[in-house]
């Protein structure tokens, strides 16, 4: 599957999002996956929901034959994410409530999303990928 992955942190997000948007018309699906940072001591995310959802999401994307771009946006460590004034919690484009959150981005905005409690469900990921 022709999948392209872009990675961004809070500090690099706007620049990476601009590249993501400029190439968006060439893809069947443009997705943003908001994730918790990895814990350096374990090399796993500090967020158990992210650990559970990531393999499911990547598997479904790899099974797709469509051109897909995935922008992985890392929210930071636990204290950074827990701040109620976190930039992606307050950003009117995203209004994040939890991680992981998988967003289908079309025409400059959010078309559909899977919240933290459903991002690990294969049938939900399939539905998000197949939306027109």
N, CA, C and O atoms as CSV, one atom per row, in Angstrom:
chain,resi,resn,atom,element,x,y,z
A,1,UNK,N,N,0.825,-1.167,0.000
A,1,UNK,CA,C,0.000,0.000,0.000
A,1,UNK,C,C,0.879,1.243,0.000
A,1,UNK,O,O,1.835,1.334,0.769
A,2,UNK,N,N,0.557,2.182,-0.849
A,2,UNK,CA,C,1.339,3.421,-0.860
A,2,UNK,C,C,0.907,4.360,0.262
A,2,UNK,O,O,0.062,5.235,0.071
A,3,UNK,N,N,1.510,4.161,1.448
A,3,UNK,CA,C,1.200,5.009,2.596
A,3,UNK,C,C,2.399,5.888,2.894
A,3,UNK,O,O,3.542,5.430,2.906
A,4,UNK,N,N,2.117,7.149,3.132
A,4,UNK,CA,C,3.162,8.090,3.509
A,4,UNK,C,C,2.882,8.531,4.938
A,4,UNK,O,O,1.743,8.843,5.285
A,5,UNK,N,N,3.923,8.557,5.766
A,5,UNK,CA,C,3.776,8.939,7.163
A,5,UNK,C,C,4.583,10.207,7.417
A,5,UNK,O,O,5.756,10.300,7.055
A,6,UNK,N,N,3.931,11.177,8.043
A,6,UNK,CA,C,4.578,12.409,8.482
A,6,UNK,C,C,4.471,12.447,9.998
A,6,UNK,O,O,3.437,12.075,10.554
A,7,UNK,N,N,5.522,12.891,10.673
A,7,UNK,CA,C,5.506,12.998,12.134
A,7,UNK,C,C,5.647,14.455,12.545
A,7,UNK,O,O,6.389,15.221,11.931
A,8,UNK,N,N,4.918,14.825,13.601
A,8,UNK,CA,C,4.973,16.197,14.092
A,8,UNK,C,C,4.843,16.209,15.606
A,8,UNK,O,O,4.211,15.338,16.204
A,9,UNK,N,N,5.448,17.205,16.199
A,9,UNK,CA,C,5.286,17.474,17.619
A,9,UNK,C,C,4.498,18.775,17.744
A,9,UNK,O,O,4.167,19.395,16.734
A,10,UNK,N,N,4.199,19.185,18.951
A,10,UNK,CA,C,3.477,20.441,19.142
A,10,UNK,C,C,4.230,21.586,18.461
A,10,UNK,O,O,3.616,22.430,17.809
A,11,UNK,N,N,5.543,21.618,18.610
A,11,UNK,CA,C,6.328,22.736,18.079
A,11,UNK,C,C,6.483,22.704,16.562
A,11,UNK,O,O,6.702,23.752,15.954
A,12,UNK,N,N,6.375,21.535,15.932
A,12,UNK,CA,C,6.552,21.454,14.475
A,12,UNK,C,C,5.235,21.281,13.734
A,12,UNK,O,O,5.229,21.206,12.505
A,13,UNK,N,N,4.127,21.217,14.450
A,13,UNK,CA,C,2.863,20.810,13.855
A,13,UNK,C,C,2.394,21.701,12.707
A,13,UNK,O,O,2.020,21.182,11.656
A,14,UNK,N,N,2.401,22.994,12.869
A,14,UNK,CA,C,1.846,23.867,11.823
A,14,UNK,C,C,2.591,23.719,10.503
A,14,UNK,O,O,1.966,23.715,9.443
A,15,UNK,N,N,3.908,23.597,10.546
A,15,UNK,CA,C,4.682,23.396,9.325
A,15,UNK,C,C,4.384,22.069,8.657
A,15,UNK,O,O,4.237,21.999,7.436
A,16,UNK,N,N,4.294,21.012,9.459
A,16,UNK,CA,C,3.992,19.695,8.911
A,16,UNK,C,C,2.552,19.661,8.398
A,16,UNK,O,O,2.282,19.051,7.363
A,17,UNK,N,N,1.629,20.308,9.107
A,17,UNK,CA,C,0.232,20.362,8.659
A,17,UNK,C,C,0.135,21.065,7.314
A,17,UNK,O,O,-0.663,20.661,6.467
A,18,UNK,N,N,0.920,22.095,7.101
A,18,UNK,CA,C,0.892,22.801,5.808
A,18,UNK,C,C,1.334,21.876,4.676
A,18,UNK,O,O,0.709,21.863,3.615
A,19,UNK,N,N,2.389,21.112,4.883
A,19,UNK,CA,C,2.831,20.139,3.878
A,19,UNK,C,C,1.744,19.092,3.648
A,19,UNK,O,O,1.463,18.726,2.507
A,20,UNK,N,N,1.139,18.617,4.716
A,20,UNK,CA,C,0.052,17.642,4.675
A,20,UNK,C,C,-1.110,18.187,3.830
A,20,UNK,O,O,-1.648,17.482,2.976
A,21,UNK,N,N,-1.485,19.436,4.074
A,21,UNK,CA,C,-2.599,20.053,3.327
A,21,UNK,C,C,-2.245,20.259,1.860
A,21,UNK,O,O,-3.084,20.038,0.987
A,22,UNK,N,N,-1.028,20.674,1.580
A,22,UNK,CA,C,-0.651,20.976,0.193
A,22,UNK,C,C,-0.629,19.730,-0.683
A,22,UNK,O,O,-0.823,19.818,-1.895
A,23,UNK,N,N,-0.391,18.564,-0.072
A,23,UNK,CA,C,-0.354,17.320,-0.831
A,23,UNK,C,C,-1.672,16.551,-0.757
A,23,UNK,O,O,-1.804,15.495,-1.376
A,24,UNK,N,N,-2.634,17.061,-0.019
A,24,UNK,CA,C,-3.865,16.342,0.272
A,24,UNK,C,C,-4.699,15.936,-0.921
A,24,UNK,O,O,-5.298,14.861,-0.910
A,25,UNK,N,N,-4.754,16.750,-1.935
A,25,UNK,CA,C,-5.605,16.448,-3.086
A,25,UNK,C,C,-5.138,15.209,-3.848
A,25,UNK,O,O,-5.914,14.616,-4.598
A,26,UNK,N,N,-3.900,14.821,-3.667
A,26,UNK,CA,C,-3.356,13.671,-4.392
A,26,UNK,C,C,-3.661,12.333,-3.739
A,26,UNK,O,O,-3.282,11.290,-4.271
A,27,UNK,N,N,-4.334,12.340,-2.601
A,27,UNK,CA,C,-4.507,11.118,-1.823
A,27,UNK,C,C,-5.967,10.714,-1.698
A,27,UNK,O,O,-6.866,11.555,-1.726
A,28,UNK,N,N,-6.185,9.430,-1.562
A,28,UNK,CA,C,-7.528,8.913,-1.317
A,28,UNK,C,C,-7.979,9.264,0.098
A,28,UNK,O,O,-9.148,9.578,0.323
A,29,UNK,N,N,-7.047,9.211,1.050
A,29,UNK,CA,C,-7.386,9.535,2.439
A,29,UNK,C,C,-6.238,10.286,3.097
A,29,UNK,O,O,-5.070,9.935,2.930
A,30,UNK,N,N,-6.586,11.317,3.842
A,30,UNK,CA,C,-5.645,12.097,4.625
A,30,UNK,C,C,-6.078,11.969,6.080
A,30,UNK,O,O,-7.175,12.384,6.455
A,31,UNK,N,N,-5.204,11.390,6.889
A,31,UNK,CA,C,-5.548,11.086,8.271
A,31,UNK,C,C,-4.562,11.747,9.219
A,31,UNK,O,O,-3.370,11.853,8.929
A,32,UNK,N,N,-5.081,12.190,10.359
A,32,UNK,CA,C,-4.238,12.713,11.430
A,32,UNK,C,C,-4.479,11.816,12.643
A,32,UNK,O,O,-5.616,11.619,13.071
A,33,UNK,N,N,-3.394,11.280,13.185
A,33,UNK,CA,C,-3.471,10.433,14.364
A,33,UNK,C,C,-2.763,11.150,15.514
A,33,UNK,O,O,-1.542,11.305,15.501
A,34,UNK,N,N,-3.532,11.579,16.494
A,34,UNK,CA,C,-2.971,12.226,17.668
A,34,UNK,C,C,-2.628,11.143,18.688
A,34,UNK,O,O,-3.475,10.341,19.080
A,35,UNK,N,N,-1.363,11.142,19.106
A,35,UNK,CA,C,-0.825,10.105,19.988
A,35,UNK,C,C,-0.077,10.717,21.162
A,35,UNK,O,O,0.388,11.855,21.099
A,36,UNK,N,N,0.031,9.943,22.227
A,36,UNK,CA,C,0.880,10.312,23.350
A,36,UNK,C,C,2.335,9.981,23.003
A,36,UNK,O,O,2.607,9.028,22.273
A,37,UNK,N,N,3.250,10.769,23.528
A,37,UNK,CA,C,4.672,10.501,23.322
A,37,UNK,C,C,5.053,9.141,23.901
A,37,UNK,O,O,4.352,8.577,24.740
A,38,UNK,N,N,6.182,8.642,23.424
A,38,UNK,CA,C,6.721,7.385,23.961
A,38,UNK,C,C,7.515,7.676,25.228
A,38,UNK,O,O,8.192,8.698,25.338
A,39,UNK,N,N,7.416,6.765,26.169
A,39,UNK,CA,C,8.200,6.842,27.388
A,39,UNK,C,C,9.606,6.369,27.046
A,39,UNK,O,O,9.766,5.238,26.587
A,40,UNK,N,N,10.636,7.196,27.252
A,40,UNK,CA,C,11.993,6.813,26.869
A,40,UNK,C,C,12.488,5.538,27.554
A,40,UNK,O,O,13.331,4.832,27.001
A,41,UNK,N,N,11.984,5.238,28.734
A,41,UNK,CA,C,12.468,4.055,29.455
A,41,UNK,C,C,11.910,2.751,28.880
A,41,UNK,O,O,12.525,1.697,29.044
A,42,UNK,N,N,10.751,2.807,28.206
A,42,UNK,CA,C,10.138,1.589,27.659
A,42,UNK,C,C,10.027,1.605,26.142
A,42,UNK,O,O,9.819,0.560,25.525
A,43,UNK,N,N,10.163,2.769,25.541
A,43,UNK,CA,C,9.955,2.980,24.114
A,43,UNK,C,C,8.511,2.662,23.695
A,43,UNK,O,O,8.236,2.409,22.522
A,44,UNK,N,N,7.604,2.680,24.664
A,44,UNK,CA,C,6.178,2.544,24.406
A,44,UNK,C,C,5.490,3.824,24.836
A,44,UNK,O,O,5.999,4.554,25.686
A,45,UNK,N,N,4.358,4.091,24.263
A,45,UNK,CA,C,3.584,5.251,24.661
A,45,UNK,C,C,3.207,5.146,26.132
A,45,UNK,O,O,2.972,4.051,26.643
A,46,UNK,N,N,3.151,6.283,26.807
A,46,UNK,CA,C,2.697,6.282,28.204
A,46,UNK,C,C,1.191,6.055,28.288
A,46,UNK,O,O,0.653,5.833,29.372
A,47,UNK,N,N,0.515,6.111,27.145
A,47,UNK,CA,C,-0.943,5.981,27.078
A,47,UNK,C,C,-1.328,4.558,26.670
A,47,UNK,O,O,-1.036,4.152,25.545
A,48,UNK,N,N,-1.976,3.788,27.552
A,48,UNK,CA,C,-2.342,2.419,27.202
A,48,UNK,C,C,-3.300,2.333,26.011
A,48,UNK,O,O,-3.233,1.380,25.235
A,49,UNK,N,N,-4.185,3.313,25.861
A,49,UNK,CA,C,-5.101,3.297,24.711
A,49,UNK,C,C,-4.335,3.458,23.395
A,49,UNK,O,O,-4.716,2.866,22.385
A,50,UNK,N,N,-3.261,4.252,23.398
A,50,UNK,CA,C,-2.433,4.405,22.196
A,50,UNK,C,C,-1.723,3.092,21.872
A,50,UNK,O,O,-1.654,2.686,20.712
A,51,UNK,N,N,-1.198,2.433,22.903
A,51,UNK,CA,C,-0.502,1.158,22.707
A,51,UNK,C,C,-1.459,0.142,22.092
A,51,UNK,O,O,-1.051,-0.648,21.242
A,52,UNK,N,N,-2.707,0.150,22.502
A,52,UNK,CA,C,-3.706,-0.785,21.994
A,52,UNK,C,C,-4.165,-0.422,20.585
A,52,UNK,O,O,-4.377,-1.319,19.769
A,53,UNK,N,N,-4.323,0.861,20.275
A,53,UNK,CA,C,-4.902,1.288,18.993
A,53,UNK,C,C,-3.898,1.339,17.848
A,53,UNK,O,O,-4.248,1.012,16.714
A,54,UNK,N,N,-2.663,1.739,18.117
A,54,UNK,CA,C,-1.701,1.916,17.023
A,54,UNK,C,C,-1.561,0.686,16.123
A,54,UNK,O,O,-1.647,0.835,14.904
A,55,UNK,N,N,-1.350,-0.515,16.656
A,55,UNK,CA,C,-1.196,-1.668,15.757
A,55,UNK,C,C,-2.429,-1.923,14.885
A,55,UNK,O,O,-2.304,-2.319,13.727
A,56,UNK,N,N,-3.609,-1.695,15.444
A,56,UNK,CA,C,-4.849,-1.896,14.687
A,56,UNK,C,C,-4.926,-0.891,13.539
A,56,UNK,O,O,-5.231,-1.259,12.405
A,57,UNK,N,N,-4.653,0.359,13.836
A,57,UNK,CA,C,-4.720,1.411,12.822
A,57,UNK,C,C,-3.697,1.147,11.721
A,57,UNK,O,O,-4.036,1.209,10.539
A,58,UNK,N,N,-2.453,0.855,12.090
A,58,UNK,CA,C,-1.416,0.615,11.083
A,58,UNK,C,C,-1.737,-0.603,10.228
A,58,UNK,O,O,-1.495,-0.596,9.022
A,59,UNK,N,N,-2.277,-1.638,10.840
A,59,UNK,CA,C,-2.655,-2.838,10.088
A,59,UNK,C,C,-3.705,-2.496,9.035
A,59,UNK,O,O,-3.582,-2.910,7.882
A,60,UNK,N,N,-4.728,-1.751,9.419
A,60,UNK,CA,C,-5.798,-1.400,8.480
A,60,UNK,C,C,-5.253,-0.506,7.352
A,60,UNK,O,O,-5.656,-0.654,6.199
A,61,UNK,N,N,-4.356,0.403,7.677
A,61,UNK,CA,C,-3.775,1.269,6.647
A,61,UNK,C,C,-2.905,0.475,5.682
A,61,UNK,O,O,-2.927,0.716,4.476
A,62,UNK,N,N,-2.142,-0.468,6.213
A,62,UNK,CA,C,-1.286,-1.291,5.360
A,62,UNK,C,C,-2.098,-2.201,4.450
A,62,UNK,O,O,-1.643,-2.544,3.358
A,63,UNK,N,N,-3.288,-2.596,4.879
A,63,UNK,CA,C,-4.159,-3.438,4.049
A,63,UNK,C,C,-4.817,-2.657,2.920
A,63,UNK,O,O,-5.271,-3.253,1.943
A,64,UNK,N,N,-4.875,-1.358,3.035
A,64,UNK,CA,C,-5.534,-0.523,2.030
A,64,UNK,C,C,-4.660,-0.417,0.782
A,64,UNK,O,O,-3.435,-0.334,0.871
A,65,UNK,N,N,-5.303,-0.420,-0.368
A,65,UNK,CA,C,-4.563,-0.265,-1.622
A,65,UNK,C,C,-4.568,1.189,-2.095
A,65,UNK,O,O,-3.992,1.508,-3.136
A,66,UNK,N,N,-5.212,2.059,-1.340
A,66,UNK,CA,C,-5.330,3.467,-1.716
A,66,UNK,C,C,-4.120,4.275,-1.250
A,66,UNK,O,O,-3.401,3.879,-0.333
A,67,UNK,N,N,-3.915,5.418,-1.907
A,67,UNK,CA,C,-2.902,6.363,-1.446
A,67,UNK,C,C,-3.411,7.023,-0.170
A,67,UNK,O,O,-4.458,7.671,-0.165
A,68,UNK,N,N,-2.660,6.848,0.902
A,68,UNK,CA,C,-3.043,7.376,2.199
A,68,UNK,C,C,-1.858,8.131,2.787
A,68,UNK,O,O,-0.715,7.681,2.709
A,69,UNK,N,N,-2.151,9.290,3.377
A,69,UNK,CA,C,-1.135,10.010,4.129
A,69,UNK,C,C,-1.589,10.042,5.576
A,69,UNK,O,O,-2.726,10.401,5.881
A,70,UNK,N,N,-0.676,9.657,6.465
A,70,UNK,CA,C,-0.945,9.654,7.891
A,70,UNK,C,C,-0.012,10.651,8.553
A,70,UNK,O,O,1.209,10.511,8.492
A,71,UNK,N,N,-0.592,11.652,9.180
A,71,UNK,CA,C,0.169,12.609,9.969
A,71,UNK,C,C,0.038,12.188,11.424
A,71,UNK,O,O,-1.044,12.264,12.007
A,72,UNK,N,N,1.156,11.742,12.010
A,72,UNK,CA,C,1.168,11.382,13.426
A,72,UNK,C,C,1.584,12.616,14.213
A,72,UNK,O,O,2.680,13.145,14.031
A,73,UNK,N,N,0.692,13.066,15.091
A,73,UNK,CA,C,0.940,14.261,15.891
A,73,UNK,C,C,1.049,13.852,17.353
A,73,UNK,O,O,0.105,13.310,17.927
A,74,UNK,N,N,2.192,14.110,17.944
A,74,UNK,CA,C,2.474,13.684,19.313
A,74,UNK,C,C,2.145,14.803,20.298
A,74,UNK,O,O,2.658,15.916,20.187
A,75,UNK,N,N,1.274,14.487,21.270
A,75,UNK,CA,C,0.746,15.486,22.199
A,75,UNK,C,C,1.703,15.833,23.334
A,75,UNK,O,O,1.492,16.824,24.034
A,76,UNK,N,N,2.741,15.043,23.526
A,76,UNK,CA,C,3.691,15.305,24.602
A,76,UNK,C,C,3.612,14.257,25.686
A,76,UNK,O,O,2.928,13.242,25.554
A,77,UNK,N,N,4.340,14.530,26.778
A,77,UNK,CA,C,4.318,13.612,27.908
A,77,UNK,C,C,3.005,13.789,28.683
A,77,UNK,O,O,2.202,14.668,28.368
A,78,UNK,N,N,2.803,12.957,29.681
A,78,UNK,CA,C,1.536,12.972,30.424
A,78,UNK,C,C,1.219,14.348,31.025
A,78,UNK,O,O,0.097,14.824,30.851
A,79,UNK,N,N,2.166,15.019,31.734
A,79,UNK,CA,C,1.832,16.334,32.307
A,79,UNK,C,C,1.481,17.375,31.231
A,79,UNK,O,O,0.592,18.203,31.431
A,80,UNK,N,N,2.176,17.326,30.104
A,80,UNK,CA,C,1.870,18.273,29.020
A,80,UNK,C,C,0.463,18.043,28.508
A,80,UNK,O,O,-0.297,18.994,28.325
A,81,UNK,N,N,0.109,16.776,28.274
A,81,UNK,CA,C,-1.216,16.456,27.747
A,81,UNK,C,C,-2.325,16.774,28.751
A,81,UNK,O,O,-3.411,17.199,28.358
A,82,UNK,N,N,-2.066,16.575,30.017
A,82,UNK,CA,C,-3.093,16.792,31.051
A,82,UNK,C,C,-3.442,18.268,31.249
A,82,UNK,O,O,-4.466,18.579,31.856
A,83,UNK,N,N,-2.622,19.163,30.753
A,83,UNK,CA,C,-2.896,20.591,30.880
A,83,UNK,C,C,-4.177,20.930,30.108
A,83,UNK,O,O,-4.239,20.687,28.903
A,84,UNK,N,N,-5.192,21.480,30.766
A,84,UNK,CA,C,-6.442,21.795,30.065
A,84,UNK,C,C,-6.267,22.854,28.969
A,84,UNK,O,O,-7.148,23.031,28.127
A,85,UNK,N,N,-5.138,23.550,28.984
A,85,UNK,CA,C,-4.866,24.561,27.965
A,85,UNK,C,C,-3.934,24.047,26.872
A,85,UNK,O,O,-3.353,24.835,26.125
A,86,UNK,N,N,-3.790,22.723,26.779
A,86,UNK,CA,C,-2.975,22.128,25.718
A,86,UNK,C,C,-3.458,22.681,24.380
A,86,UNK,O,O,-4.664,22.777,24.157
A,87,UNK,N,N,-2.534,23.048,23.481
A,87,UNK,CA,C,-2.941,23.691,22.218
A,87,UNK,C,C,-3.947,22.890,21.387
A,87,UNK,O,O,-4.801,23.483,20.729
A,88,UNK,N,N,-3.866,21.573,21.403
A,88,UNK,CA,C,-4.806,20.794,20.579
A,88,UNK,C,C,-6.119,20.536,21.300
A,88,UNK,O,O,-7.101,20.157,20.661
A,89,UNK,N,N,-6.163,20.728,22.593
A,89,UNK,CA,C,-7.440,20.672,23.315
A,89,UNK,C,C,-8.258,21.930,23.007
A,89,UNK,O,O,-9.481,21.870,22.881
A,90,UNK,N,N,-7.572,23.060,22.887
A,90,UNK,CA,C,-8.259,24.341,22.702
A,90,UNK,C,C,-8.375,24.756,21.245
A,90,UNK,O,O,-9.120,25.687,20.937
A,91,UNK,N,N,-7.665,24.099,20.340
A,91,UNK,CA,C,-7.694,24.442,18.914
A,91,UNK,C,C,-9.070,24.105,18.339
A,91,UNK,O,O,-9.520,22.963,18.432
A,92,UNK,N,N,-9.729,25.083,17.753
A,92,UNK,CA,C,-11.093,24.889,17.240
A,92,UNK,C,C,-11.154,23.872,16.104
A,92,UNK,O,O,-12.225,23.340,15.813
A,93,UNK,N,N,-10.022,23.594,15.458
A,93,UNK,CA,C,-10.017,22.591,14.387
A,93,UNK,C,C,-10.107,21.176,14.941
A,93,UNK,O,O,-10.694,20.304,14.301
A,94,UNK,N,N,-9.543,20.934,16.106
A,94,UNK,CA,C,-9.404,19.567,16.606
A,94,UNK,C,C,-10.191,19.282,17.884
A,94,UNK,O,O,-10.819,18.228,17.989
A,95,UNK,N,N,-10.171,20.189,18.854
A,95,UNK,CA,C,-10.888,20.023,20.116
A,95,UNK,C,C,-10.670,18.631,20.727
A,95,UNK,O,O,-11.621,17.929,21.069
A,96,UNK,N,N,-9.408,18.261,20.850
A,96,UNK,CA,C,-9.091,16.928,21.371
A,96,UNK,C,C,-9.549,16.759,22.810
A,96,UNK,O,O,-9.411,17.652,23.646
A,97,UNK,N,N,-10.099,15.582,23.063
A,97,UNK,CA,C,-10.519,15.223,24.416
A,97,UNK,C,C,-9.672,14.090,24.956
A,97,UNK,O,O,-9.528,13.945,26.169
A,98,UNK,N,N,-9.107,13.278,24.061
A,98,UNK,CA,C,-8.307,12.142,24.486
A,98,UNK,C,C,-7.391,11.681,23.378
A,98,UNK,O,O,-7.523,12.090,22.224
A,99,UNK,N,N,-6.462,10.826,23.746
A,99,UNK,CA,C,-5.588,10.185,22.767
A,99,UNK,C,C,-5.700,8.688,22.957
A,99,UNK,O,O,-5.859,8.218,24.084
A,100,UNK,N,N,-5.621,7.939,21.888
A,100,UNK,CA,C,-5.446,8.390,20.512
A,100,UNK,C,C,-6.755,8.929,19.936
A,100,UNK,O,O,-7.844,8.513,20.332
A,101,UNK,N,N,-6.627,9.847,19.010
A,101,UNK,CA,C,-7.748,10.314,18.211
A,101,UNK,C,C,-7.307,10.234,16.761
A,101,UNK,O,O,-6.259,10.762,16.392
A,102,UNK,N,N,-8.116,9.568,15.935
A,102,UNK,CA,C,-7.839,9.432,14.505
A,102,UNK,C,C,-8.848,10.269,13.756
A,102,UNK,O,O,-10.057,10.101,13.918
A,103,UNK,N,N,-8.343,11.178,12.928
A,103,UNK,CA,C,-9.184,12.121,12.192
A,103,UNK,C,C,-9.008,11.919,10.695
A,103,UNK,O,O,-7.890,11.773,10.201
A,104,UNK,N,N,-10.121,11.913,9.985
A,104,UNK,CA,C,-10.079,11.968,8.519
A,104,UNK,C,C,-10.237,13.433,8.149
A,104,UNK,O,O,-11.236,14.067,8.489
A,105,UNK,N,N,-9.235,13.968,7.443
A,105,UNK,CA,C,-9.145,15.386,7.114
A,105,UNK,C,C,-9.476,15.554,5.641
A,105,UNK,O,O,-8.829,14.947,4.788
A,106,UNK,N,N,-10.471,16.366,5.334
A,106,UNK,CA,C,-10.841,16.650,3.944
A,106,UNK,C,C,-11.244,18.099,3.811
A,106,UNK,O,O,-11.854,18.674,4.712
A,107,UNK,N,N,-10.898,18.688,2.675
A,107,UNK,CA,C,-11.294,20.063,2.355
A,107,UNK,C,C,-10.977,21.043,3.484
A,107,UNK,O,O,-11.771,21.928,3.800
A,108,UNK,N,N,-9.805,20.864,4.078
A,108,UNK,CA,C,-9.340,21.801,5.090
A,108,UNK,C,C,-9.951,21.640,6.463
A,108,UNK,O,O,-9.821,22.528,7.306
A,109,UNK,N,N,-10.621,20.512,6.704
A,109,UNK,CA,C,-11.226,20.334,8.013
A,109,UNK,C,C,-11.480,18.876,8.348
A,109,UNK,O,O,-11.185,17.973,7.565
A,110,UNK,N,N,-12.029,18.676,9.523
A,110,UNK,CA,C,-12.319,17.338,10.023
A,110,UNK,C,C,-13.596,16.830,9.366
A,110,UNK,O,O,-14.653,17.450,9.471
A,111,UNK,N,N,-13.480,15.683,8.682
A,111,UNK,CA,C,-14.669,15.060,8.093
A,111,UNK,C,C,-15.249,14.023,9.050
A,111,UNK,O,O,-16.467,13.930,9.203
A,112,UNK,N,N,-14.393,13.254,9.685
A,112,UNK,CA,C,-14.835,12.212,10.612
A,112,UNK,C,C,-13.717,11.974,11.617
A,112,UNK,O,O,-12.562,12.323,11.372
A,113,UNK,N,N,-14.076,11.372,12.757
A,113,UNK,CA,C,-13.060,11.117,13.772
A,113,UNK,C,C,-13.419,9.909,14.602
A,113,UNK,O,O,-14.589,9.570,14.778
A,114,UNK,N,N,-12.373,9.264,15.114
A,114,UNK,CA,C,-12.511,8.198,16.090
A,114,UNK,C,C,-11.830,8.683,17.361
A,114,UNK,O,O,-10.663,9.075,17.345
A,115,UNK,N,N,-12.565,8.651,18.449
A,115,UNK,CA,C,-12.032,9.093,19.735
A,115,UNK,C,C,-11.239,7.968,20.398
A,115,UNK,O,O,-11.186,6.848,19.891
A,116,UNK,N,N,-10.636,8.279,21.519
A,116,UNK,CA,C,-9.764,7.341,22.221
A,116,UNK,C,C,-10.440,6.016,22.564
A,116,UNK,O,O,-9.776,4.980,22.542
A,117,UNK,N,N,-11.715,6.009,22.876
A,117,UNK,CA,C,-12.405,4.788,23.284
A,117,UNK,C,C,-12.801,3.885,22.117
A,117,UNK,O,O,-13.283,2.774,22.336
A,118,UNK,N,N,-12.603,4.353,20.865
A,118,UNK,CA,C,-13.012,3.560,19.703
A,118,UNK,C,C,-11.934,3.406,18.636
A,118,UNK,O,O,-12.148,2.704,17.648
A,119,UNK,N,N,-10.792,4.042,18.813
A,119,UNK,CA,C,-9.743,4.034,17.783
A,119,UNK,C,C,-9.092,2.668,17.608
A,119,UNK,O,O,-8.373,2.461,16.630
A,120,UNK,N,N,-9.318,1.740,18.515
A,120,UNK,CA,C,-8.734,0.398,18.425
A,120,UNK,C,C,-9.677,-0.609,17.753
A,120,UNK,O,O,-9.310,-1.772,17.586
A,121,UNK,N,N,-10.863,-0.188,17.374
A,121,UNK,CA,C,-11.862,-1.093,16.811
A,121,UNK,C,C,-11.723,-1.161,15.287
A,121,UNK,O,O,-11.927,-0.168,14.589
A,122,UNK,N,N,-11.374,-2.343,14.787
A,122,UNK,CA,C,-11.109,-2.504,13.354
A,122,UNK,C,C,-12.272,-2.037,12.488
A,122,UNK,O,O,-12.056,-1.341,11.495
A,123,UNK,N,N,-13.494,-2.403,12.841
A,123,UNK,CA,C,-14.631,-2.019,12.002
A,123,UNK,C,C,-14.817,-0.503,11.970
A,123,UNK,O,O,-15.260,0.037,10.957
A,124,UNK,N,N,-14.489,0.187,13.051
A,124,UNK,CA,C,-14.591,1.655,13.071
A,124,UNK,C,C,-13.509,2.275,12.192
A,124,UNK,O,O,-13.768,3.238,11.470
A,125,UNK,N,N,-12.298,1.726,12.251
A,125,UNK,CA,C,-11.210,2.215,11.393
A,125,UNK,C,C,-11.575,1.981,9.928
A,125,UNK,O,O,-11.369,2.861,9.093
A,126,UNK,N,N,-12.115,0.803,9.610
A,126,UNK,CA,C,-12.552,0.516,8.231
A,126,UNK,C,C,-13.578,1.537,7.759
A,126,UNK,O,O,-13.480,2.045,6.642
A,127,UNK,N,N,-14.559,1.839,8.600
A,127,UNK,CA,C,-15.588,2.813,8.235
A,127,UNK,C,C,-14.976,4.179,7.979
A,127,UNK,O,O,-15.330,4.849,7.009
A,128,UNK,N,N,-14.068,4.591,8.838
A,128,UNK,CA,C,-13.419,5.894,8.668
A,128,UNK,C,C,-12.640,5.946,7.342
A,128,UNK,O,O,-12.665,6.958,6.641
A,129,UNK,N,N,-11.957,4.861,7.011
A,129,UNK,CA,C,-11.183,4.818,5.769
A,129,UNK,C,C,-12.066,4.806,4.531
A,129,UNK,O,O,-11.673,5.328,3.487
A,130,UNK,N,N,-13.245,4.221,4.631
A,130,UNK,CA,C,-14.086,4.061,3.445
A,130,UNK,C,C,-15.059,5.206,3.221
A,130,UNK,O,O,-15.764,5.222,2.212
A,131,UNK,N,N,-15.115,6.163,4.138
A,131,UNK,CA,C,-16.049,7.281,3.966
A,131,UNK,C,C,-15.697,8.086,2.729
A,131,UNK,O,O,-14.531,8.318,2.410
A,132,UNK,N,N,-16.767,8.506,2.039
A,132,UNK,CA,C,-16.553,9.322,0.825
A,132,UNK,C,C,-16.990,10.728,1.034
A,132,UNK,O,O,-16.884,11.550,0.123
